[in-house]
Amino acid sequence: MLQGKPYSFAMTDDRTLFLRPDELSLFSIIPIPLRKGWVTETEVVDVIDDPEFREVRLAVFPLKNSAIRAFAQEAQKCEDYLALNTLMREKGAVLDDMTNDELSLFLAAMGPGTIDLYIQILLRDVRSEDDMGGVARITQLRHAVLEFLVERDRNYDASPTELFSSVSTGDFLIPDNAGVPLDEYRSYIEYHNMIDRDWYTDEERKTQSLAEQPALFAEETPIEEKRRILFLLAHIGRLEAITALEVYLRHPDPALAAWARFCFDECRLFLERDELGETQDMIITGAGGKNGRLRYFIIVMAEENGSLNCEQCAAIEHAFSKTTGQFDSVVEYIEPVGRFTLLSLLIPPSHSPDTVLDAAMEIARFHAPGIAKECLSTNVCKPTEAMVLNWLFRETEAETM
């Protein structure tokens, strides 16, 4: 439980603490008998933990439950150790009975900034050798997270899920199902278009779909049929549906392990919204979502690698504002990214992103010639200018080969 003595770690074999300069000052005032035998190294690794990547980690890391995920989101907003300590005392009970592995994953999801504050709390309350072991373990975990983020910066064109699956520093191990290939996410999103849209609002048909769940546990049921049943259960906000998904996840077919996890997470969100009366943002993709819609980042460009002018930017804003309204979608914001225009769109699972984009781009190009016919879209993370330029370079390189 992260309260008072906010950890219960087993003693680490490595008696090294990676401490920042201000933390070394706190360490120096710990009684000498408790410091004896411990080695300190100055933590020199420092990176900017982008909000987009923090959001992705919270989305894809298999945290224990939604309450812990919500706590992590609040913890990330704390600006100093006092605020974090207050949060722990008020809501830290949700972290009771976490195993070391679960706690490590939780801290890694929050990121180094929050871990910095956490370490300040721990250093101020060292009373025993076990306390020192706990501090050492957390500093080692932070060091692993920092090294991971440095690797991310060296490979900014890789998908976050590819990066997450490669982390294995010390005890900072991400379970295999956290490193899901990007194609798995895309397949799951695209599958929404294969379901009759009327099904989503037909309660009688949903009840009929619930009756199909025994087929999930029959060996003779084809994999694709199980895929369909899992997907339908994911969109039924009822306890019977999530119970069936939870049971299936204990021993899933290997080919459907990631798919079943997506389905369980989405069903949990529907259940919290429909039966428990709670509203949760959708987080089945790296970019997340809001109010039951999935977030997509769109990059619109000028033809022939030019820069968009004011008339074209106005046409893009008008086109997307008009089109999203026709598809129950929302434009969150529009902002320039270098010579490109970035839009953040919220699109419901019942609509294909391509349909929305094609309609909007047609209107924009009609009103302002010179806008490129194709746009870039992603639901993994907010793209930077460097990412866009890298994607364009690779596309051009592939066309010339």
N, C-alpha and C positions, 0 to 999 in steps of 0.2 A: 504494500500500500504506500503510495507516494504522499505520505503525510507524517509530520514529525521527523522520524527516521524514514525518509521517503524511498526506501529500497530494501530488499532483503537478498542481496546477491551472495552467491557463494564466493569464497575468496578466490581472487585471480592468481594464477601461477606466476604471472609477470608482475613484478613489484615496481613497475615504472608508471609514473604519472606524467601525461603530456599536458602542461599547464601554460596558459598565456601569462604575460608579465603581471597583470593585475591579480591573477589567481595565485601566482607565486608569492605575492605579498600576503595573501590570506593563508597560504600554506605555512609561511614562515612564523606565524603566530600560534600555530598548533603546538601543544606541548612537545618538547624534544623526545620523550620516551615513545610517543606515538609516531613521530616522524622517523625514528631510527629504523634503518633497514630499507627505507623506501627511496627510490631514485627518481629525480625529476628531470624532465627534458622540456625545453621551451617549445611550445607549440608555435611553429613558424608558418604553417600552412593556413592560408586565409583566402576565401573565395566569396563571391556574391551568390547567395542561394536564391535564384530567381523564384518569384512567387508562382510562376507557371509550373516549375519543376516540383515545388512543394505540393502544389495541387495534384499533380500527377502521382506523386508518391502516396499521398493520402488516398487516392483513388485506387491504385493497383496493389498497394501493400495489403496483404490479408490480415488486417487488424481484427481483434477478437470479436468486436461487435460494434453496432452503430453508436452506442454511447461513448465508447473509447474514441471512435473517429471524431465525434462532436467535441469531446474534451481536447483532442489534439488540435482541432481548428481554433478553439478558444485560446489554447496555450500559445499558439503561434502569434497571437495578437498581443501578448504581454510585452510591454516595453522595458521592464526591469525585473530584477529578481523578486522584489517585494510584491509586484502584481502576480507573478507566477506562484509565489508562495501562498498568497491569498487564495488564488484559484485552487491550488492543491488542497488547502484546508477546507474550502467550501464544497468542492466537487470531486476531490481525489478518491472518494469511496468507489467510484466506477472502476478504479484500477486495482481493486482488491483481488488477491489470489491469482495475479498474473505470474506465469512462469518466467524464468530468466529470458528465454527465447522470445516470448511474447512482449516482454518489457523492452528488450533490445530493439525489436522491430518497431515498436511504438515510438521510441526515442529517435530512431533513424528516420521515421516518417516525418517527425516534427522538424528535423533539420538542425544544423550546428548552432544557429542563433539561439534557439530555445534551449538547446543543451548547454550553451554557455551560461545562461541564467540558472539552469538547474545545478550546474557545478558550483556556482557561487553560493547557492543555498546549502549544498552538501558540505562545502569547505567550512562554512560558518557553524556547522553542527557536528564536527568530528569529536566523538567521545571514546572511541575504542578502535582496536585493530581491525575489527570487522567493518567499521565505518570507513577506515582508510581503504580497505579492499573495495568497498562499493564505489568510492570516488575514483580509484584507479581504473576500475572497470568502465566507468562512464567516460573518463578521459580517453581511454583506448578506443571506445566505440566512436567518440567524436572524431578522433584522428582518422579512423577508417572511413567515416562519412565524408570528411574533408578530402581525403585522397580520391574517393569516388567522384566527388564533384569536380576535382581537378581533371580527372579522366574524362568527365562529361564535357568540360570546356575544350579538351583536345579533340573531341569527337562530336562537335556540335551538330553535325549532319545526321548522326545516328538517332533512332527513335528512343525516347526515354525508356520504353520497356526493354529494348535491347541492352541499354546501359545497365538497368537495374539487374538483369539476369546475370551480368558479369561480375557482380560484387561478391568477393569472398575473402575479404581481409580480416584476419583474426577470427573472432567469433561473430563478426557481422555477416551473417549468411542469409540471403534472401531465398525463401522456398522457391522451388522450380516453377510453381504455378504463378509466381509473381512476374516472371520474365516471359510473358506471353507475346509471341510475334505479332507485329502490327497487322498482318494479314488476318489473324484470328479476330481482331477487333472489327476490321472492315467487313468480314464475312457476317459477323453477328449483326452489325448495323444494316447491311444490305438485306439480310433475311427478313427484316420488317416489311419489305416491299413484296414479299412472297405470300403474305397473309392477307386474306380478304379484309379490307378496311372495316367492313360492317361487323366483323367478328369482335373488334375491340370494344364495341358498345352493346353487344348482344349478350345479355346475362344468361339467357337460356343456352346459347352455344358454348359459353364458358363452362357452364355446369356439365355439359356433355363432354367437354375436353377434360374436366377433372376425372370423369369416369374412365379415361384412357390410361391413367397413371400406372395400373398394374403391368401394362406392356413394357414399361421401363425396366422391369426386373425379370423379364422373360428372355432367356438366351436366344430364342429363335427370332426375336423382334429385330428387323434390320436396323442398322446404325442410323440411317437417314430418317427412319420413322421415329426412332428415339429422339433424334435431334428436333424433329417437329414437335413432339409431345413436350419436351423440356422447354422449348420456346413458348408454347402456349401457356404452360403452367407459370412461366415467368411473368406473364401479363395478367394473372388472376390474383388480386389482392386478398387472398383468403388463407387461413391457417392450414387448410388441407393441402393447398398447393405448395407452400413453403416447406411443410413437413415432408412431403414427397421428394422435393428437391434436396432437402437436407439428408434424407436417408440414401438417396441415390449418390450423393457426393461422397459418402463413406466408402463406396466401392464402385466408382464410375468406370465405364468403358474407357480405356486409355485414349481413344480417339475423340472422346467427348468431355474429357476432364475440364479443359479450359472453358468449353461451351457451357457446361453445367454450372461452373462458377459464375459466369456472366449471368446466367438465368437466375441463380439463387440471389445474387446481389440486386438484380432488377426487381425480382419478386418481393424482396425485403422492403424495397422502397415503396412499392405499390401497397404492401400490407400496412406499413406505417402510415401511409397517407389515407387509405380507405377504411381500415378497421380501427386504427389507433388515433385517427384524427390529427396526425402530424404531417407536416410538409417538409420533405427532404429534397435537396437538390440531387439531380440525377448524376451519378458518378461512374457509369459503366464504361466510359471512355476516358482517355487521359485528359482531354480538355474539359471534362465535367459537363455540367448543364444546370438548368434552373426551371422550376415549376413544371416538371415533367417533360421538358424539351432538352435536346442534346445540343451542345455548343460546337459550332464549326467556325474555324478561322479561314477567311477567304482573302486571297491576294488578287487584286485586279491590276492589270498592267496596260501600258500603251503599246501599240504596234511597233515593231522594229526596235525594241529595247529603248524606246524614247521615254520621256517623262510626261505624266498626265498634266494637262493644263486645268485651269479653274473650271472651264465649261464642262470638261469631261468628268471632273470630280463631282460637280453638281449633278450631272446626268446619272452617275453611278449611285449617288445618295438617293435621288428621286426614284430610280428604277428599283432598287432593293427595298426602299420603304414601301413602295406600292405593291411589289410582288409578295413580300413576306406576309402582308396582311391578307392576301388571298389564300395562303397556305397555313394559316394559324401559326405563323412564325413571327419572330421578333428580331429587329436589328438592335443589338445591345449598344454598340458604338462603332464609329468610323474614325480612323486616324491615319495619317500619312506614315509610311515606312520607306524612307529613302524616296525614290522616284515612283513608288508603288502606293496603292491605297489598300489598307487593311480593314476588313469588316469582321465583327464578331456577331454571328447569327445564332439564334436559338430556334431549332427546328424539331417538331414533334416526331417521334419514331414512326408514326403512321404515314409520313411523307418522305419521299426520296429527296435527299439533298440535291442530286443532279437536276431534278425537276424544277426546284426552286431556283437554282443557279442559272439554268438554261433560259428560263423565262425572264429573269432579271437582266441577264447579259444581253438578251435580244433587245429589250427596251432601251438599255443604256447605249448600245451601239447605234440604234436607230436615231437617238437624239443627239449623239456626239460621236461622229465618225473618228476613227483613229484609236479606239479602244480595242485591245487585243481580243480575239474571239474566245480564246481559252483563258480560264483563270485557275489559280492554284487553290486547293482546299485541303485542310487537315483537321482532324479531331483529336490530335495527340497533345499538342502544346502550341502556345502562341508563337508564331514564327518571327524571327528577327530578320533584319535586312541581309545579314550574312547567310542565314539559312536559305532565303529566297535566291540570292545570287548563286549559292552552291547548287541548289536544285536546277536552276536554269543552265548553269555550266554543264552539269551532268547530262541534262536533256540534249543540249547542243552537241556535246561530245558523242552521245549515243547515235544521234542522227547522222553524224559525219563518218561513223565507222562502217 
